[in-house]
Amino acid sequence: MSNESDNPHMVRAQTSWRELWLDIALLVVGCLLLLVSLAIDIHVSRCDWFPRSGAVTVLLAALVGYRSLSKHYYKFYLNAKLKREPLWTSRNQSTVDCAALVLSLIGTAIWGYGDKLF
């Protein structure tokens, strides 16, 4: 698998963190939801909210993934329409995509096994 340094002609798209604010906010809400529900369940010595928060977290991570795919499709459409070389995904977008994947895996594990912690 080659990377960007192997091909100096490949150009990365530029996406600022400001353009990704909604995606970042959705990921932060997913993390906070897990922490708050865990704290509530620890406080009441029950396991009602924590596993369910995993489902909502997965949903939020999937929404971020869907938004990312929409951006990728639009970028590829514009490149094809303008007959330009394809752009690599921006580093910031790749970071958000990886965070969404990790959060979805964590959320899935909590959704399935969160009640086993108690």
ZIMOVEN-V940257 format. One record per residue. N is the residue number from 1. NEAR is the number of other C-alpha atoms within 8 Angstrom. Layout:
n=N near=NEAR
n=N near=NEAR
//
This chain:
n=1 near=2
n=2 near=5
n=3 near=6
n=4 near=7
n=5 near=5
n=6 near=6
n=7 near=8
n=8 near=7
n=9 near=4
n=10 near=10
n=11 near=8
n=12 near=9
n=13 near=8
n=14 near=7
n=15 near=10
n=16 near=7
n=17 near=7
n=18 near=5
n=19 near=7
n=20 near=10
n=21 near=8
n=22 near=7
n=23 near=10
n=24 near=9
n=25 near=8
n=26 near=11
n=27 near=14
n=28 near=8
n=29 near=8
n=30 near=14
n=31 near=10
n=32 near=8
n=33 near=10
n=34 near=12
n=35 near=8
n=36 near=8
n=37 near=11
n=38 near=10
n=39 near=8
n=40 near=9
n=41 near=13
n=42 near=9
n=43 near=6
n=44 near=6
n=45 near=7
n=46 near=7
n=47 near=11
n=48 near=8
n=49 near=10
n=50 near=15
n=51 near=14
n=52 near=9
n=53 near=14
n=54 near=16
n=55 near=11
n=56 near=10
n=57 near=15
n=58 near=14
n=59 near=9
n=60 near=11
n=61 near=15
n=62 near=10
n=63 near=8
n=64 near=13
n=65 near=11
n=66 near=8
n=67 near=9
n=68 near=10
n=69 near=8
n=70 near=8
n=71 near=8
n=72 near=9
n=73 near=8
n=74 near=8
n=75 near=8
n=76 near=9
n=77 near=8
n=78 near=8
n=79 near=12
n=80 near=9
n=81 near=7
n=82 near=6
n=83 near=6
n=84 near=7
n=85 near=6
n=86 near=9
n=87 near=9
n=88 near=8
n=89 near=10
n=90 near=10
n=91 near=9
n=92 near=9
n=93 near=11
n=94 near=9
n=95 near=8
n=96 near=10
n=97 near=11
n=98 near=8
n=99 near=9
n=100 near=13
n=101 near=10
n=102 near=8
n=103 near=14
n=104 near=13
n=105 near=9
n=106 near=9
n=107 near=14
n=108 near=11
n=109 near=10
n=110 near=13
n=111 near=13
n=112 near=8
n=113 near=9
n=114 near=13
n=115 near=11
n=116 near=5
n=117 near=5
n=118 near=7
//
